[in-house]
Amino acid sequence: MNDQEWNPGRLLQVSGSYWQTRTLHAGVKLDIFTRINQVRLTGEELADQLGMNSRGVIVLVNALSAMGLLKKTKASMPTPRKQPPFYPKNQTDTSAI
C-alpha cells in the first residue's frame, strides 16, 4: 500500500472528489444535461419538469456550473459548456463537438 502524506489539503481534496462525483451522478440521473440542452429553462421551469423543489434543483445546477460542467447565463439556467458525445441522449449530430 502506498504511504501517502495526509494533511488537511489532501483530506479536503479526497472528500471534495466524493461530492463532485455525487453531484455529477445526480445531474445525470435526473437527465438535467439533456433537458437544458433542448431548450433554455429557468430554475423554476426545470424544477417543474422534474417535479421537484426549485431550490434544490437550482442548488444542484449551480454546483454543476461551479464544477465547470455547465455555463451560466443571466436569462436561464446554465447550459452545457461543451457537448461530449455521451450527452445529451437524443442528439444525433455530433459535428459541433
Beta strands, then each sheet from edge to edge (+ up, - down):
strand 1: 70-71
strand 2: 79-80
sheet 1: 1+ 2-
end
